[in-house]
Structures are given as structure tokens and as C-alpha cells.
């Protein structure tokens, strides 16, 4: 019997064995003005690693072979362990080794958060699921520092660049990963409705209750919120550090009930947990748990912006790569005017996101930017993360049926992007936080517009949009209009950053498609006369 091999023609080869940093012009450009240019060599090395075929395969494996919960051992004893594919551990080890969980806390001379943001976006382009525990570990440090004795004991191991997986006493390990457990069944984002209780237990506290979402349950310790009623008389929601294993090596009373069967983010385990007198350390002031944990939340919101932006980069380059190699109706897709319009529009969205992400990360490096950061974090978290899912869907459509299969990375990305809009506050929660910032810290609006106004006079469309947005604030904004206000603030910031840091072709396209009232509602509605070829060339991957 003979077989016939049919050569596959008119298809793009897999987009691998490339440098995910050097072919990313907007990100490279941002290193200079964000104060992180010293990380370029490190980023180039990491970009070559994650852009390889071997690491693309590890990303696929980590998501195909999902985590498995083992509640009991073969003798019927509680185990409460999650088993991961080796590829997951490879990604965790890579990120920890490169300091993605700790770089700003290691005494970097300048630009530590912006430098770390660059590296985080490189790995998150390829395998975003492991970014969850990496992000929580990074974000835990400001909260732990509210209690110096705890920080002194835990921070050296949290910032270690050794990945040491497994449930053992923290002081016996080479490095630690931290998680977070805040939301409960009845409250969700309304954490003040939490019912988990904490009572004094010697030098620690005993926690009893449940958590509806506990990400990365194999972490070494968790920052947890619980209601207290203790000797100080300060009842209310308090923050705790809860280790999985106690100093004597015994397992803490934390039971993994089940793993979430999620839409995406398959490589990462998320669980429901029960505490049955689990021992924990009080972090910060009793009864001030939200204030204590808020800096952790702010830093993880930054990572939501970074993760969404990284996803946009992956979506954009996959669409560009396919269009450059696929022909239809007598020409390459990339040379078809309507497809070029769509591709350029996707590029503009990504570039607007990456300048926003890098400016926000740089704000975490400068104490003078604290007021700007207060408002900009919420604005960027809402808008960049909200744009992610639609961007992924449009990019996937550029590949047609080739994109709508599990072997293609964009199917995975399409399921991943909504998570970043939900995690750490979905749309309404974030927009109400914008109103709260404006009400409780009106100086944050002044700092925000001081940044925006650095591009004053760049173009009449931009100036008019900024004027309209300022008028909204002057006239007052009802809660029902919080989304519109947040969108306008985001577009003002993105326009200002693009005017100052991006080529004219990108800024012109942004103005015409985001600030001109005559634009369409879908990607690919850029007006005629824009230099789409220059935009596409700037963003196209190169092997």
C-alpha cells in the first residue's frame, strides 16, 4: 500500500525561534524614557529564551496537562496537594531565576519596577498562567513591610531567586512563593462582607472559614483577610499571613476543597479552600485589613495591565506573521488594503497599551508619582484590560479557522484575556475606585492631568478630548457615568504618551480612530490616508 504526502502550502510556519524582545520596537523604545534601559541586555537574553520552540512547547504542555488535586494519600490521610506538569515548574523556575517576582525589591539602582515589567511581559506573552503566583509573590512585599518583624523573617526567602517547590517548613526552603485568598462566596469583591473569623491563639491567630477563590494553592504562604475580635478591642477585617506548613513541619489546617474548572488560565491552579483553625500571623494593624492589603492589590493590578498588554503583543504578532505568509485573491494578506487596516489597528491598540503599562510601572519607581499612580493604576487597569478580549478575538479572526484550534496559541490567549479584566476588580469595581480616588484624593486628578498636559498642543483632536474630559470632572460625574469618565481619562493618557514617545504614524492613527467622533466601532475602521504600512513594519516580528 502506498501513501501520499500532501505538502502544506500557503501557510505560515510556527512563530518560534525568535527574540520576543528585540523584535518588539515599542517595548524597546520604552526602556529609555521609563528609566529601565539598563535591563536591555537581560531582556534580550530572556526574549531569546521565551521566543524559542522549546519554550513554546513547554507553554503548550503546561496548559494541556492541567493541575490535578490530590486531597488524600493512599492511606486516607489528608494530603491537600496539587500536582503540576514539569513544564509548569520550568516556567516558574525561569521567572524566579530572572527575578520577575522580586527585582524591584533587590536594591536596583533605578527603574526596578519598569525593568521588571519588561521581563514580566516577555514571559507572559508565551505562558501567562504562571504569572499569577509570580505576581502575588512580587506584590506581597509592600504589605509585609507594614509589619517589620515579619518582613525581616520572610522577605529574604520571598525575594530569593531559587525556585523550591514543595510543602515544607518555610525556614528550611531556599525560596518561597506567596499567594492570596480574599474573596468568599457571599461577597466577591465586597470583602468587608467576609465571614472568615480569626481569634487569638498565643502569638498567632486561628482562622476558621472559607475562601471562594484561592489562586496558586501550592504557594508557601498566603495573605488572607478575616474578621477579628481580639484583646485590643479593634474588631473588623484584618490581614494575616497564613503559612501552608508550620515551623515544626506539620501541615496547617488549610483544606483544598476543589480546583476551579476555569474558562482559561489552565496551567495555573485556582481553588476553593476551608480553614479549620489555621494558624496565621497578623499583618498590619488589627481591624485595618483593607488598608494593609491594598498595596498588594495595587501591585497586582499593575500586573493585570502588564499581562493584558503582553497578550495584545502575542495576538498582534501572530496575526501579522500569518498575514505576511498567507495569500488570498492574488496577494499576501498583509498587502490587502482591508487586512492592512485591521492589522494596523491592532498594532495601534498594542502600542497604546504598552506605553501606558510602562509609564505606570515607572510610576511605582518614583515616590513623587504616588498621586499620579493612585488614579492612573485604576484607569489603566480598567481600560487596557477591558480592551484585551476584543483585541484577542480580532487577531484570532485574522487567522480564520487556523486560529480557532487548540494547537494555535491564540485560542489559549482568547480564553486568557478576560481573566485580567476580572482579577483584582472587574470593570464596575475599578471605575467606582476611580470615582473614589477623585473624591478622597482630588490631588490625584491634578497629578494625572499634569502628565497628560505634557503633550498639550500636540494636535487639536487631542486637546479637544482633554478639554472635554476635564469638563466632565468640573461638572461632576454620576456613578452611572463612571465607565465613560474612566475611558476618557485612559484615552487622554494614552494620547499624551503616544504623542511623546511613538512615531507620528502611530499617533496619527490613534487620533483618527480613538479621538475623532467619526470612527467605526470595530477594528479595521481606520480612515484612509494613514500610513498603515509603516505601523505594520514597526510591529512585525523578525526571525
Secondary structure as GFF3:
##gff-version 3
##sequence-region A 1 543
A	DSSP	alpha_helix	25	34	.	.	.	ID=ss1
A	DSSP	three_ten_helix	37	39	.	.	.	ID=ss2
A	DSSP	alpha_helix	40	50	.	.	.	ID=ss3
A	DSSP	alpha_helix	53	64	.	.	.	ID=ss4
A	DSSP	beta_strand	68	72	.	.	.	ID=ss5
A	DSSP	beta_strand	78	83	.	.	.	ID=ss6
A	DSSP	alpha_helix	86	97	.	.	.	ID=ss7
A	DSSP	three_ten_helix	103	106	.	.	.	ID=ss8
A	DSSP	alpha_helix	112	126	.	.	.	ID=ss9
A	DSSP	alpha_helix	131	144	.	.	.	ID=ss10
A	DSSP	alpha_helix	148	158	.	.	.	ID=ss11
A	DSSP	three_ten_helix	170	172	.	.	.	ID=ss12
A	DSSP	beta_strand	178	181	.	.	.	ID=ss13
A	DSSP	three_ten_helix	191	193	.	.	.	ID=ss14
A	DSSP	beta_strand	197	201	.	.	.	ID=ss15
A	DSSP	beta_strand	204	215	.	.	.	ID=ss16
A	DSSP	beta_strand	221	228	.	.	.	ID=ss17
A	DSSP	beta_strand	236	243	.	.	.	ID=ss18
A	DSSP	beta_strand	254	259	.	.	.	ID=ss19
A	DSSP	beta_strand	270	283	.	.	.	ID=ss20
A	DSSP	alpha_helix	289	325	.	.	.	ID=ss21
A	DSSP	beta_strand	327	328	.	.	.	ID=ss22
A	DSSP	beta_strand	331	332	.	.	.	ID=ss23
A	DSSP	three_ten_helix	333	335	.	.	.	ID=ss24
A	DSSP	alpha_helix	337	363	.	.	.	ID=ss25
A	DSSP	three_ten_helix	367	369	.	.	.	ID=ss26
A	DSSP	alpha_helix	370	398	.	.	.	ID=ss27
A	DSSP	three_ten_helix	400	402	.	.	.	ID=ss28
A	DSSP	alpha_helix	409	422	.	.	.	ID=ss29
A	DSSP	alpha_helix	427	440	.	.	.	ID=ss30
A	DSSP	alpha_helix	443	452	.	.	.	ID=ss31
A	DSSP	three_ten_helix	453	455	.	.	.	ID=ss32
A	DSSP	alpha_helix	460	475	.	.	.	ID=ss33
A	DSSP	three_ten_helix	479	481	.	.	.	ID=ss34
A	DSSP	alpha_helix	482	501	.	.	.	ID=ss35
A	DSSP	alpha_helix	504	510	.	.	.	ID=ss36
A	DSSP	pi_helix	511	515	.	.	.	ID=ss37
A	DSSP	alpha_helix	532	539	.	.	.	ID=ss38
###
